[in-house]
């Protein structure tokens, strides 16, 4: 009998606890549905004190924790809920979403597949699975998933937006543009689509439309730093540098940490350096340098620029303490990509005069881009600079180093199977490397000369330095091939420059220690010369016509 009475009391206590939990759940759901998440969370926690394995409390509290950014707590709660009721499909979708937030994309796909095994055409979960596949670089599977979604719901805007992002990753910019515009037809206030539409237009060389797209986005979200950064970039690559400064400064104003802020500071540092506002450069680089050493940052170009600018600043600090320059007698305009920064503000001797270098920046410019048949913004900015210079100016062109990298440019292109109907030298099929090099150089020089000669500009064409790269990961044969390629490129460039009656700055001979490998005397980093290397090249390695 005592045993029986205790059992009755336990059952009665259990029933009372269940009733209390049920009452709390009713109140919590009302709070949850009316957006009072913090109050709902308190009640869910009280329920879990009564029953630590209460499925609904675990599920809904996990959702609230996810919405507040407490992702690990959300994951723990939802994982326990899924173990209690593994047949409940909704919990697997929720768990997949948290795993996506944690960038555990492969695990997220497993959870989504558990949901989809019971509901294979559920558009939102299919879309999320496609996002996970895209993040893992499984582009074909992701595309198939988005197309499955859009067959079920042709106007599902999230899928169009996300597929547009995948098309951007696949460099299919026209298709990306079509998807973003599909979103905007039904959701004209979706500023992210205006931003990404601008990115697609930029890649399609439709720059005025790209700027308009960013500006439309800013009319909706005036304090969105990504839109300001993208618009700043669009202004920068078209030479509208004052406008670029305004929008990069806005990014700094709107952010407190992270790569967008650091990159905006870097871009401003470069622009102020070019403008001659030296007082602003050091402070901006102090903000930018936090990007260095961050393994999560994938923008290799910004990392290179940041380290390069810090080294340039340090070089100038030492140089100013040691050297007293004579008075400049004129200006040497230096047009090109990042190599103009090594020359900018230097005093070099050319044709018996002391000329101060003034850099005119075309970020990312290559000889291949300048020589292309199709018009692009690199050509337009080069043309603008050449036509805006005073008649009979002296001009140094520093373009070509990006064409001549071991992992990109002409050498890499020569190893690819190209389309047989291509019209540009970079991707022309079935030709030798020597012919490909010559074709790129000839098209580049023809473009430069066509705009320089009417203004009687005195052109100096810079060669490309010998290589100073991290040799880990490359075989001896690959490095030998690369050195031979650099020798071939510089020899061909020198010959073509001489045939056109132009001057040639032979930085390859200056830096070559044998076989195209750097003598390690004049480089400031893997890609660029120290400024005094340029002075030395003008002194000892200038080949005049």
PyMOL commands that set and color helices and strands:
alter all, ss='L'
color gray80, all
select helices_A, chain A and resi 2-33+37-50+55-67+71-84+89-101+105-116+123-135+139-152+157-169+173-186+191-203+207-220+225-237+241-254+259-275+278-291+300-322+340-343+367-371+377-388+402-404+410-414+425-427+433-455+476-499+507-511+531-540
alter helices_A, ss='H'
color red, helices_A
select strands_A, chain A and resi 330-336+347-350+353-361+394-398+458-462+503-505+542-543
alter strands_A, ss='S'
color yellow, strands_A
deselect
rebuild
show_as cartoon
